[in-house]
Amino acid sequence: MSTELELLGKRVRTLRKAKKMTQEQLATVADSGAKYISELERGEANVTITLISKLAEGLGVATSELFENDHEADCQELKKEINRMVSEADDEKIKLLYRVMKSIIQ
């Protein structure tokens, strides 16, 4: 299981790469060092609220987006969550889910 710092680091790396930024560029806008950004992305560095704010600003995202890690869940966890949602859905929602899933999967 990943720690919160590892998840934060993976999210920062994903967002940084999506913006086609180097660790050095992110370090510059976040008033930090490239070595520190590298450690952060590996989940080896603690962060302050001030740095989180600077990272979010430098990446052009809301601070809360740095903590959105649903995409990191493994497939087994996602299947369990999908099954839970389906079991709680009413008939109309199940029919809609079926049509959406069928159009995506086929």
Backbone as a printed PyTorch tensor [residue, N CA C, xyz], in Angstrom:
tensor([[[  0.8430,  -1.1810,   0.0000],
         [  0.0000,   0.0000,   0.0000],
         [  0.8840,   1.2380,   0.0000]],

        [[  0.5720,   2.1570,  -0.8320],
         [  1.3560,   3.3830,  -0.9440],
         [  1.0500,   4.3200,   0.2100]],

        [[  2.0670,   5.0230,   0.6470],
         [  1.8630,   6.0290,   1.6710],
         [  1.2990,   7.2890,   1.0340]],

        [[  0.7980,   8.1690,   1.8600],
         [  0.2590,   9.4370,   1.3620],
         [  1.3420,  10.2410,   0.6390]],

        [[  2.5610,  10.2140,   1.1580],
         [  3.6490,  10.9510,   0.5070],
         [  3.9750,  10.3650,  -0.8610]],

        [[  3.9300,   9.0410,  -0.9740],
         [  4.1850,   8.4100,  -2.2720],
         [  3.0940,   8.7740,  -3.2770]],

        [[  1.8350,   8.7660,  -2.8130],
         [  0.7260,   9.1290,  -3.6990],
         [  0.8430,  10.5830,  -4.1500]],

        [[  1.1910,  11.4620,  -3.2130],
         [  1.3790,  12.8720,  -3.5630],
         [  2.5130,  13.0010,  -4.5790]],

        [[  3.6060,  12.3060,  -4.3390],
         [  4.7420,  12.3660,  -5.2520],
         [  4.3910,  11.8760,  -6.6460]],

        [[  3.6530,  10.7730,  -6.7330],
         [  3.2340,  10.2490,  -8.0430],
         [  2.3390,  11.2590,  -8.7530]],

        [[  1.4560,  11.8900,  -7.9930],
         [  0.5390,  12.8710,  -8.5940],
         [  1.3070,  14.0830,  -9.1110]],

        [[  2.2670,  14.5580,  -8.3280],
         [  3.0860,  15.6940,  -8.7690],
         [  3.8350,  15.3120, -10.0400]],

        [[  4.4340,  14.1210, -10.0690],
         [  5.1670,  13.6700, -11.2550],
         [  4.2430,  13.6000, -12.4780]],

        [[  3.0580,  13.0240, -12.2920],
         [  2.1010,  12.9040, -13.3990],
         [  1.7130,  14.2730, -13.9430]],

        [[  1.3970,  15.2050, -13.0450],
         [  1.0020,  16.5490, -13.4730],
         [  2.1690,  17.2900, -14.1130]],

        [[  3.3580,  17.1250, -13.5480],
         [  4.5490,  17.7950, -14.1070],
         [  4.8220,  17.3050, -15.5180]],

        [[  4.7660,  15.9950, -15.7110],
         [  5.0210,  15.4390, -17.0420],
         [  3.9360,  15.8470, -18.0360]],

        [[  2.7010,  15.9270, -17.5630],
         [  1.6020,  16.3550, -18.4420],
         [  1.8170,  17.7910, -18.9230]],

        [[  2.4640,  18.5950, -18.0860],
         [  2.7700,  19.9880, -18.4500],
         [  4.1000,  20.0960, -19.1980]],

        [[  4.7360,  18.9300, -19.4330],
         [  6.0310,  18.8810, -20.1240],
         [  7.0850,  19.7430, -19.4190]],

        [[  7.0600,  19.6560, -18.0930],
         [  8.0210,  20.3970, -17.2700],
         [  9.0900,  19.4410, -16.7690]],

        [[ 10.2900,  19.9580, -16.6110],
         [ 11.3460,  19.1920, -15.9750],
         [ 11.2500,  19.4000, -14.4660]],

        [[ 11.9560,  18.5590, -13.7250],
         [ 12.0030,  18.7600, -12.2850],
         [ 12.6500,  20.1020, -11.9620]],

        [[ 13.6260,  20.4930, -12.7500],
         [ 14.3020,  21.7780, -12.5330],
         [ 13.3380,  22.9450, -12.7280]],

        [[ 12.5030,  22.8620, -13.7640],
         [ 11.5350,  23.9330, -14.0080],
         [ 10.5180,  24.0280, -12.8740]],

        [[ 10.0360,  22.8650, -12.4240],
         [  9.0780,  22.8830, -11.3220],
         [  9.7410,  23.4130, -10.0540]],

        [[ 10.9700,  23.0170,  -9.8250],
         [ 11.7010,  23.5000,  -8.6460],
         [ 11.8250,  25.0160,  -8.6700]],

        [[ 12.0920,  25.5720,  -9.8290],
         [ 12.2350,  27.0220,  -9.9530],
         [ 10.9390,  27.7410,  -9.5900]],

        [[  9.8140,  27.2790, -10.1490],
         [  8.5480,  27.9710,  -9.8650],
         [  8.0640,  27.7110,  -8.4410]],

        [[  8.5360,  26.6180,  -7.8350],
         [  8.1110,  26.3010,  -6.4690],
         [  9.1170,  26.7760,  -5.4310]],

        [[ 10.1200,  27.5190,  -5.8740],
         [ 11.1350,  28.0330,  -4.9460],
         [ 11.8060,  26.8930,  -4.1730]],

        [[ 12.2050,  25.8760,  -4.8970],
         [ 12.7820,  24.7020,  -4.2700],
         [ 13.9760,  24.2380,  -5.0900]],

        [[ 14.4840,  23.0600,  -4.7960],
         [ 15.5950,  22.5030,  -5.5500],
         [ 15.1560,  21.2800,  -6.3330]],

        [[ 15.8370,  21.0010,  -7.4350],
         [ 15.4870,  19.8550,  -8.2670],
         [ 15.6560,  18.5480,  -7.4940]],

        [[ 16.6840,  18.4680,  -6.6570],
         [ 16.9040,  17.2570,  -5.8590],
         [ 15.7190,  17.0250,  -4.9190]],

        [[ 15.2120,  18.0990,  -4.3350],
         [ 14.0670,  17.9930,  -3.4420],
         [ 12.8260,  17.5300,  -4.2100]],

        [[ 12.6100,  18.0800,  -5.4160],
         [ 11.4560,  17.6750,  -6.2340],
         [ 11.5670,  16.1910,  -6.5720]],

        [[ 12.7670,  15.7450,  -6.8810],
         [ 12.9900,  14.3300,  -7.1630],
         [ 12.6270,  13.4730,  -5.9530]],

        [[ 13.0680,  13.8820,  -4.7750],
         [ 12.7530,  13.1510,  -3.5490],
         [ 11.2490,  13.1730,  -3.2710]],

        [[ 10.6280,  14.3120,  -3.4980],
         [  9.1870,  14.4410,  -3.2990],
         [  8.4420,  13.4790,  -4.2210]],

        [[  8.8390,  13.4190,  -5.4890],
         [  8.1590,  12.5600,  -6.4520],
         [  8.3340,  11.0750,  -6.1210]],

        [[  9.3750,  10.7390,  -5.3980],
         [  9.5850,   9.3490,  -4.9660],
         [  8.9510,   9.0750,  -3.6100]],

        [[  8.3120,  10.0780,  -3.0200],
         [  7.6710,   9.9100,  -1.7250],
         [  8.6370,   9.8970,  -0.5650]],

        [[  9.8110,  10.4810,  -0.7690],
         [ 10.8590,  10.4680,   0.2480],
         [ 11.0220,  11.7950,   0.9790]],

        [[ 10.2410,  12.7980,   0.6350],
         [ 10.3880,  14.1150,   1.2490],
         [  9.0590,  14.5720,   1.8370]],

        [[  9.1230,  15.1530,   2.9990],
         [  7.9450,  15.7820,   3.5820],
         [  7.7190,  17.1250,   2.8990]],

        [[  6.4890,  17.5780,   2.9110],
         [  6.1670,  18.8570,   2.2830],
         [  5.4430,  19.7560,   3.2710]],

        [[  5.5600,  21.0490,   3.0230],
         [  4.8240,  22.0220,   3.8220],
         [  3.6030,  22.4780,   3.0330]],

        [[  2.6840,  23.0700,   3.7220],
         [  1.5010,  23.6150,   3.0490],
         [  1.9230,  24.7020,   2.0690]],

        [[  2.9120,  25.4800,   2.4380],
         [  3.4100,  26.5340,   1.5520],
         [  3.9360,  25.9400,   0.2560]],

        [[  4.7170,  24.8580,   0.3570],
         [  5.2560,  24.2270,  -0.8490],
         [  4.1450,  23.6120,  -1.6860]],

        [[  3.1770,  22.9870,  -1.0480],
         [  2.0570,  22.4060,  -1.7880],
         [  1.3490,  23.4880,  -2.5920]],

        [[  1.1540,  24.6380,  -1.9850],
         [  0.5210,  25.7570,  -2.6830],
         [  1.3570,  26.2090,  -3.8790]],

        [[  2.6770,  26.2980,  -3.6880],
         [  3.5620,  26.7130,  -4.7820],
         [  3.6020,  25.6690,  -5.8920]],

        [[  3.5890,  24.3930,  -5.5230],
         [  3.5680,  23.3260,  -6.5310],
         [  2.2950,  23.4030,  -7.3700]],

        [[  1.1660,  23.5590,  -6.6910],
         [ -0.1100,  23.6420,  -7.4030],
         [ -0.1240,  24.8310,  -8.3490]],

        [[  0.3440,  25.9650,  -7.8690],
         [  0.3930,  27.1650,  -8.7160],
         [  1.3180,  26.9430,  -9.9090]],

        [[  2.4760,  26.3660,  -9.6520],
         [  3.4280,  26.1160, -10.7240],
         [  2.9210,  25.1160, -11.7530]],

        [[  2.0910,  24.1790, -11.2990],
         [  1.5250,  23.1760, -12.2090],
         [  0.2140,  23.6330, -12.8280]],

        [[ -0.2850,  24.7710, -12.3680],
         [ -1.5240,  25.3180, -12.9270],
         [ -2.7650,  24.5390, -12.5340]],

        [[ -2.7610,  24.0010, -11.3110],
         [ -3.9130,  23.2370, -10.8350],
         [ -4.3370,  23.7440,  -9.4600]],

        [[ -5.5290,  23.3590,  -9.0620],
         [ -5.9880,  23.6660,  -7.7030],
         [ -5.2000,  22.8010,  -6.7240]],

        [[ -4.9710,  23.3230,  -5.5460],
         [ -4.2340,  22.5820,  -4.5230],
         [ -4.8620,  21.2050,  -4.2880]],

        [[ -6.1680,  21.1530,  -4.2590],
         [ -6.8570,  19.8820,  -4.0010],
         [ -6.5330,  18.8300,  -5.0530]],

        [[ -6.2240,  19.2580,  -6.2700],
         [ -5.9380,  18.3020,  -7.3460],
         [ -4.6610,  17.5050,  -7.0760]],

        [[ -3.7770,  18.0390,  -6.2600],
         [ -2.5620,  17.3020,  -5.9140],
         [ -2.8770,  16.0670,  -5.0710]],

        [[ -4.0590,  16.0350,  -4.4740],
         [ -4.4290,  14.9310,  -3.5870],
         [ -5.4620,  13.9990,  -4.2070]],

        [[ -5.7920,  14.2000,  -5.4750],
         [ -6.7380,  13.3220,  -6.1620],
         [ -5.9750,  12.1230,  -6.7010]],

        [[ -6.1970,  10.9790,  -6.0740],
         [ -5.4210,   9.8000,  -6.4210],
         [ -6.2740,   8.6040,  -6.8110]],

        [[ -7.5060,   8.8300,  -7.2140],
         [ -8.3540,   7.7180,  -7.6230],
         [ -7.7270,   6.9300,  -8.7710]],

        [[ -6.9940,   7.6180,  -9.6190],
         [ -6.3610,   6.9690, -10.7650],
         [ -5.2640,   5.9960, -10.3510]],

        [[ -4.8120,   6.0450,  -9.1030],
         [ -3.7500,   5.1710,  -8.6190],
         [ -4.2850,   3.8520,  -8.0680]],

        [[ -5.5940,   3.7210,  -7.9320],
         [ -6.1590,   2.5010,  -7.3770],
         [ -5.8700,   1.3280,  -8.3060]],

        [[ -5.6180,   0.1700,  -7.7310],
         [ -5.3700,  -0.9850,  -8.5930],
         [ -6.6950,  -1.5250,  -9.1210]],

        [[ -6.6250,  -2.3660, -10.1080],
         [ -7.8290,  -2.8530, -10.7920],
         [ -8.7580,  -3.6170,  -9.8610]],

        [[ -8.2100,  -4.3820,  -8.9310],
         [ -9.0660,  -5.1180,  -7.9970],
         [ -9.8940,  -4.1600,  -7.1410]],

        [[ -9.2720,  -3.0920,  -6.6710],
         [ -9.9990,  -2.1000,  -5.8840],
         [-11.0810,  -1.4350,  -6.7250]],

        [[-10.7510,  -1.1280,  -7.9780],
         [-11.7200,  -0.4930,  -8.8590],
         [-12.9000,  -1.4220,  -9.1450]],

        [[-12.6260,  -2.6940,  -9.3690],
         [-13.7080,  -3.6620,  -9.6100],
         [-14.6320,  -3.7590,  -8.4070]],

        [[-14.0570,  -3.7800,  -7.2070],
         [-14.8760,  -3.8280,  -5.9930],
         [-15.7620,  -2.5900,  -5.8870]],

        [[-15.1810,  -1.4310,  -6.1910],
         [-15.9460,  -0.1860,  -6.1190],
         [-17.0520,  -0.1630,  -7.1780]],

        [[-16.7500,  -0.6360,  -8.3710],
         [-17.7680,  -0.7010,  -9.4290],
         [-18.8980,  -1.6320,  -9.0020]],

        [[-18.5460,  -2.7950,  -8.4710],
         [-19.5710,  -3.7360,  -8.0040],
         [-20.4340,  -3.1340,  -6.9080]],

        [[-19.8090,  -2.3960,  -5.9900],
         [-20.5670,  -1.7500,  -4.9280],
         [-21.5540,  -0.7430,  -5.4930]],

        [[-21.0710,   0.0760,  -6.4460],
         [-21.9430,   1.0960,  -7.0340],
         [-23.0990,   0.4490,  -7.7970]],

        [[-22.8250,  -0.6230,  -8.5350],
         [-23.8790,  -1.3030,  -9.2860],
         [-24.9000,  -1.9150,  -8.3350]],

        [[-24.4310,  -2.5230,  -7.2620],
         [-25.3650,  -3.1600,  -6.3200],
         [-26.2810,  -2.1420,  -5.6490]],

        [[-25.8500,  -0.9000,  -5.5600],
         [-26.6530,   0.1430,  -4.9250],
         [-27.4950,   0.9480,  -5.9260]],

        [[-27.2810,   0.7140,  -7.2150],
         [-27.9800,   1.4950,  -8.2360],
         [-29.3940,   0.9650,  -8.4720]],

        [[-30.2990,   1.8720,  -8.8550],
         [-31.6510,   1.4490,  -9.2110],
         [-31.6570,   0.9180, -10.6470]],

        [[-32.7770,   0.3670, -11.0810],
         [-32.8640,  -0.2750, -12.3950],
         [-32.5040,   0.6640, -13.5480]],

        [[-32.9730,   1.8980, -13.4790],
         [-32.6800,   2.8510, -14.5600],
         [-31.1810,   3.1230, -14.6730]],

        [[-30.5330,   3.2880, -13.5490],
         [-29.0960,   3.5420, -13.5690],
         [-28.3200,   2.3290, -14.0620]],

        [[-28.7710,   1.1420, -13.7190],
         [-28.1030,  -0.0650, -14.2030],
         [-28.2160,  -0.1630, -15.7230]],

        [[-29.3840,   0.1570, -16.2610],
         [-29.5610,   0.1380, -17.7160],
         [-28.6480,   1.1630, -18.3910]],

        [[-28.5560,   2.3340, -17.8010],
         [-27.6780,   3.3700, -18.3340],
         [-26.2140,   2.9230, -18.2590]],

        [[-25.8060,   2.3760, -17.1260],
         [-24.4390,   1.8750, -16.9780],
         [-24.1280,   0.8100, -18.0220]],

        [[-25.0870,  -0.0760, -18.2530],
         [-24.8850,  -1.1230, -19.2520],
         [-24.6240,  -0.5260, -20.6320]],

        [[-25.4420,   0.4430, -21.0160],
         [-25.2720,   1.0600, -22.3410],
         [-23.9190,   1.7710, -22.4510]],

        [[-23.5370,   2.4820, -21.3990],
         [-22.2490,   3.1940, -21.4120],
         [-21.0970,   2.1970, -21.4870]],

        [[-21.1370,   1.1830, -20.6260],
         [-20.0450,   0.1920, -20.6080],
         [-19.9760,  -0.5580, -21.9400]],

        [[-21.1030,  -0.8950, -22.4850],
         [-21.1150,  -1.6230, -23.7650],
         [-20.5040,  -0.7810, -24.8670]],

        [[-20.8050,   0.5080, -24.8740],
         [-20.2450,   1.3790, -25.9250],
         [-18.7450,   1.5660, -25.7430]],

        [[-18.2550,   1.5200, -24.5280],
         [-16.8240,   1.6900, -24.2800],
         [-16.0510,   0.4060, -24.5480]],

        [[-16.5810,  -0.7030, -24.0980],
         [-15.8590,  -1.9750, -24.1540],
         [-15.8940,  -2.6100, -25.5360]],

        [[-16.9850,  -2.4750, -26.2460],
         [-17.0690,  -3.1440, -27.5580],
         [-16.4830,  -2.3260, -28.6630]]])
